Amino acid sequence: MLVTMVWLAGRYEASQVQEKLERDTANAVGDVRAALSRNLQDLLALQAQGDGAGVWRQHAAELLQQRRELMRVEWRGMDMRLKAHAETPYRTVPWEDEKNGTDLHSAEVLTCTQARRVNGPSYSPSRFQLLGDGLGTETMLVCMPLTENGHVTGYLLGTYSLHGILVNHVGKALPRTQEVSFTEPDGTRLALVGAAWRGSRMFTAQQLLDLPGNTLVLRMDSWHHAPSVFPNVMTALVTAMSIALMSVLVVLVRDNRRRLSAERDLGDALAFRKAMEDSLVTGMRARDLQGRITYVNPAFCNMVGFSADELLGLNVAPYWPPELAEEYTQRRDSRLSGASPPPRQGHESVFMRKDGSRFPVLIFEAPLINAQGMHTGWMSAFIDISEQRRMEEVSRASQERLQATARLATVGEMASMLSHELTQPLVAISSYATGSLNMLKHDAGAGSAERQLKDLSMAMTRIGDQAERAGRVIKSVRDFVRRRDKSREVVAPAELVDAVMPLVQLQAHKLRVKVQVEVAQDLPGVLCDPTMVEQVLLNLARNGMQAMDQPDIKERVLTLSVQRGQQDLSGQRWVEFSVMDCGAGISEEVALQLFTPFFTTRAEGMGLGLSLCRTVVEQHGGHLDYRPHRPSGTQFLFTLPAHRESREN
């Protein structure tokens, strides 16, 4: 419709231009007719004033000055002989009949004959008249008979310049975009007036100038640009509104598509978020800056046993234990005021379910920032660590059972050594007892009674020493194997070494290993579980002695040393224990799995010794490592924290 309207508007504009051109052409023809009529009246006036040739010429010259389109006026008699004539003062024309003044062209004779016959003016066809300098112009002759008492007495002839007619009666009102011309009916152009301006489109109008004896065509051409896209204000407004409407429609369609896409993305995001919230086992809770609960997820509701409707908008949480509510309120107020930022590693707390049962939780908090970058509250994540605590307790019990199993395995390996060590004191006891019985059976004289009593006393003393020796060996094994509750106490490092020395000496005696003990003076006490640390020392000592149980190793020395460790940046003091052997050392392949559980290089080993040792040391806050001992062997070192309140001796 818009294209059709613009096309119709262009057609309308073209029709308006054509109609205006037709009117201008008709007006131009009317102007020419009126001018020719006035000229005829002026020529007739010359007849009335023509008393003599001189006076006639004077009046004719005045007429030619006023009517520039007239080039020549003649007065001829009945025989067509020239009586008088006058020429325009504006141009010089070499008239052909100027010398004789008698001959006329046949067309002019016919024109006068026609004028006499109709007793009125008659116009001749156009004729080309040469001008000076090789130029020329189209002329037209008008002939009027002169009558007196009803009889023709002569003729008045006026020669018109067709170009002059156009210039004087049409060209003055002619715009720059138009040109006007006289043409013959067949289209031959006779005279032309107007600028040779050309546009993108030409409009043409023609009107007949029907004169007595001659017919001319007045043609008017007008050049215009192509009709404007917006030919009038209404078309421009409608077009602008249509374009604006189309633009708005396009924008709305695009915006609607983007909105629908955003709604689909938002719906997908909400569905994803809802699915994620429903599948989470971590509780989520949001609070505003006033401490009111603004959001909880299903996992949190399942965790505490309260529904979301029961929790939203509350400032004091119903899942806080009554005995801890005041403490939790102070911590919340401190967090909201910004005085104590939440720790990144989280903090532990205790919550109460709706049924009154308590359970531990691990809380992570972070500031809640909205899309404009403003802090609007706090988001908290809650993890129920009840199962974790239970698993830690199970792991601790399993660890203790593994340690007891390891101790039993160690005692089992020492059974042969114990039988060897216990045999000596038992044989000595048996020998001393047999000797004492023999002395009691035989009576001694008076002189030898005193000596016999002395020998018997010495034998009883030796029997007691050997029995005590056997008791110490058995007690050491029993204390090591016995499972005790986990308890830590401040112990001197030398006491830990002395506690394991009897068992170390048992295996050292069997494997022909020399044991050296180097304990530094003035060492602080260590806070530890003595039984567990003794097991670490015994395991490391046994591993060192077994590493030297090879035929090609002649020098077998095991060194147990304790010295003061370095102080760290926090001010914590450490005590360093070292077990060093002279064995073959540890290869790179074995070193990669040295502390891996159940990895062992001995066929009868369990692969738990070093793994348990590292676990025990790390539980005490220390560190277990090894390094090569030059020229051969390996040195194991572990650290224990020194008790801060223990006084150095």
LUMTOR-978701 format. One record per residue (C-alpha): residue in one letter; z, y, x. Coordinates in steps of 0.1 Angstrom, whole numbers, plus 5000, padded with zeros to 4 digits. Layout:
<recs>
AZYX/...
</recs>
This chain:
<recs>
M500050005000/L500850245028/V497450175045/T495650215012/M497450545005/V496550685039/W492950575034/L492850735000/A494451055014/G491751065040/R489151025014/Y490751294993/E490851535023/A487151465030/S486251524994/Q488151854995/V486251965026/Q482951865010/E483752054978/K484752354997/L481552335017/E479552304985/R481252614971/D480652805003/T476952705002/A476652814965/N478353144973/A475953195003/V472953134980/G474353384955/D474953634983/V471353594994/R469953634959/A472053944953/A470854094986/L467254024978/S467654184944/R469154494959/N466354514984/L463754494955/Q465554784938/D465454984970/L461754914974/L461055024938/A462955344946/L460555414974/Q457655404948/A459455654927/Q459955894956/G456555834972/D454756164965/G453256165000/A452855935030/G455156135052/V457956145027/W457455775020/R457755685057/Q460955885060/H462555705031/A461255365043/A462755425077/E466155505062/L465855185041/L465054975072/Q468155125090/Q470355005062/R468654665055/R468454505089/E466954185075/L463854385066/M461454405096/R458554605081/V457754785049/E454054855039/W452355055012/R448954935003/G446355034978/M444454834953/D442054724979/M444954615001/R444254885026/L447255015044/K448355355033/A451655385051/H454155155068/A457555165085/E459154925111/T462654835118/P464155035147/Y466154735160/R463254535174/T459654575185/V457154345170/P453454325180/W452054315145/E448554165144/D447054405118/E448554725133/K445154855147/N442954805117/G445554785090/T443154615066/D443154245071/L445954035057/H446653665060/S445353455032/A448953355023/E449953725020/V446853784998/L447753494976/T451353634974/C450153974962/T447653814938/Q450553614924/A452653924921/R449854104902/R449453814879/V453153794870/N453554164873/G456654114894/P457754034929/S456453734947/Y457453574980/S455253405005/P455853095024/S457553145058/R455453225088/F456253235125/Q456053575140/L455953625177/L458453865193/G458554015227/D459453805258/G457953495244/L460353475215/G459653445178/T461153425144/E460353295110/T459453565085/M458853575048/L456753835029/V457653984995/C455054164975/M455654394945/P452854554925/L452954934919/T452055024883/E451355344867/N450755364829/G450454994828/H447854974855/V448354834891/T447855114916/G448954944948/Y451354714964/L454654734983/L455154465010/G458354385027/T458654145057/Y461953965059/S463453795089/L464953465077/H467353485106/G468253835097/I469053735061/L471453465074/V473053695099/N473553995076/H474453825043/V475953485053/G476953485089/K479553755086/A481853525066/L480853215084/P483853035101/R483552895137/T483352535125/Q480252595103/E476552675107/V474052785081/S470252745082/F467152785061/T465052475058/E461952375040/P462152105014/D461051845039/G463951925062/T462152145088/R464652405100/L463352765099/A466352975109/L469852895121/V473153085124/G476452955136/A478252825167/A477052495181/W480552345178/R480851985172/G483751775159/S484351415152/R482851435117/M480151655101/F479951755065/T476651895050/A475852085018/Q472452205006/Q471452454978/L467952554967/L466952924970/D464252924944/L462253254948/P459153354929/G456253194949/N458553024975/T461352774976/L463752755005/V466752525011/L469952685023/R471852415044/M475352455056/D476952215081/S480652195088/W482352005116/H485851875113/H488151635131/A488751305115/P491051335085/S494651345097/V496851035094/F499251255073/P496851485054/N499551645034/V503351685032/M503851425006/T501851165025/A503751255056/L507151225038/V506250895021/T504850755054/A507950865073/M510250715047/S508250395047/I508350375085/A512050455084/L512550195057/M510649935077/S512650025108/V515949995090/L514749665075/V513849535109/V517249655123/L519049505093/V517249175097/R518049165134/D521649265128/N521949005100/R520648745123/R523048845150/R525848855125/L525048515112/S524748385147/A528148545156/E529648395124/R528348055133/D529648095169/L532948215155/G533147935131/D532347685159/A534947855181/L537547845153/A536747475146/F536947395183/R540247585186/K541647415155/A540547075168/M542047155202/E545347275187/D545646965165/S544946735195/L547346915220/V550646755228/T551747085244/G553647315220/M552247675218/R554247975205/A553448345204/R555848625200/D555249005195/L556949275215/Q559949275190/G560548905196/R559248785162/I557348455161/T553748525152/Y552048185159/V552947815164/N550647525167/P551147185151/A552347025183/F555247275185/C556147215148/N556146835154/M558246895185/V561047095168/G560746945133/F560247285116/S557047385097/A555047695106/D556147875074/E559747815084/L559247975119/L556748255115/G558448605114/L561848485127/N563548675155/V566248415161/A564848065165/P566447785144/Y565647535172/W568147705196/P571347505200/P574247715186/E576247685218/L573247825238/A571948085212/E573648375229/E572248285263/Y568748235250/T568948575232/Q569848755264/R567048575283/R564548665255/D565549035255/S565349045293/R561848895292/L560649135265/S561949435283/G560149325315/A563349315336/S562848945345/P559248825346/P558748465338/P558548225368/R555048085374/Q556447735379/G558147755345/H561747695336/E563747415318/S565647465286/V567147255258/F565947275222/M567447135190/R565346945164/K565847005127/D567846685126/G570246825152/S569146615182/R568746785215/F565846735239/P564846905272/V561647115274/L559747285302/I558647635293/F555647835307/E555348195296/A552548455301/P551848805286/L549548805256/I546749055261/N544449145232/A540649225234/Q541449595241/G543449505272/M546849595255/H550049395260/T550949275224/G553449005231/W554148675249/M552548335247/S554648035256/A553747665263/F556347395258/I556347045272/D558846785260/I560146635292/S562446375275/E560046095284/Q559746235319/R563546235324/R563645875311/M560945775335/E562645945363/E565845755355/V563845425354/S562145515386/R565545595402/A566945265391/S563845085403/Q564145265436/E567645155440/R566744795431/L563944805457/Q566444935483/A568844655474/T566044405476/A565044545510/R568644525522/L568844165510/A565644085527/T567044235559/V570144025556/G568043715550/E566143785582/M569543835600/A571043505587/S570043325619/M571443595641/L574643605621/S575043225625/H574543265663/E577043565665/L579643395643/T579443065662/Q580843215694/P584043355679/L584543045657/V584142815687/A586643025707/I589043015678/S588742645675/S589242595713/Y592342825714/A593742645683/T593242295698/G594842405731/S597842545713/L598342225693/N598142025725/M600842235742/L603042205711/K602741825712/H603841785748/D607441865756/A607842085787/G610742105810/A613142395811/G611242555839/S607842535823/A608942635787/E608742995795/R605142955810/Q604042745780/L605343005755/K603443275774/D600143065773/L600642995736/S601143365729/M597943455748/A596043185729/M597243325695/T596143675706/R592743545716/I592443365683/G593243695664/D590743895684/Q587943645678/A588743635641/E588744015639/R585344015657/A583943775631/G585343975603/R583744295616/V580344125617/I580743995581/K582044325569/S579044515583/V576544295565/R578544305533/D578744685533/F575044715539/V574044465512/R576544595486/R574844815460/R576845135455/D576445425431/K574445725444/S576845975458/R576446225486/E579146335509/V579546525542/V579246275570/A579246325608/P575946215624/A577845995649/E579445795621/L576045715606/V574945575640/D578145385646/A577945225611/V574645045619/M575344965655/P576944615648/L573844505629/V571544665655/Q573344485683/L573044155665/Q569244165665/A569144335700/H571144055715/K568643795700/L565543985712/R567044085746/V566744455738/K568844715755/V570144975730/Q570945335742/V572745585720/E572445955727/V574446175703/A574646545711/Q578046725710/D579146985684/L576746865657/P577346985621/G577946735594/V575146635570/L575246615532/C573846275523/D574245925508/P575545735539/T574345395527/M570745515522/V570645695555/E572145395573/Q569345185558/V566745425572/L568345405607/L568545025605/N564944985593/L563545215620/A565645035647/R564544685635/N560844805635/G561244945670/M562844615683/Q560144405666/A557444615682/M558844525716/D559044155708/Q556044065729/P555943845761/D554044105781/I556744375776/K559344335802/E561344655798/R562744655763/V564844965756/L565545115721/T566945465722/L568845615692/S569445985695/V570846265673/Q570346635682/R570446975666/G567147065648/Q565447415645/Q566647665618/D563947755592/L563148105578/S565548055549/G568448005573/Q568747625566/R570047425596/W568747075603/V569946765622/E567246555638/F567546175642/S565245985666/V564445615671/M562245555701/D560845215714/C558745105744/G556344885724/A552544885723/G552345195700/I550445245667/S546645245664/E544645505645/E543645245618/V547245155612/A548445515613/L546245605583/Q548245365560/L551545365579/F553645495550/T551645325522/P553745085501/F553144715507/F551044775538/T552344575567/T551044435601/R553544135601/A552843825582/E556443795570/G556944165562/M557044315527/G555444655536/L558244855519/G560344965549/L558645285560/S557745385525/L561345355514/C562445535545/R560145835538/T561245835501/V564945845511/V564446125536/E562446335512/Q565046285485/H567546445509/G565146735515/G564146625550/H560946505566/L559946175583/D557246165609/Y556245985641/R554546055675/P553545855705/H556045795733/R554545815768/P553745595787/S554045345758/G555845305725/T556445515694/Q559045765684/F560145805647/L561946125638/F563546235606/T565646545596/L568546595573/P569946925561/A573147035578/H576047115555/R576347495552/E580147495549/S580747235577/R582347375608/E580947295642/N583447125665/
</recs>
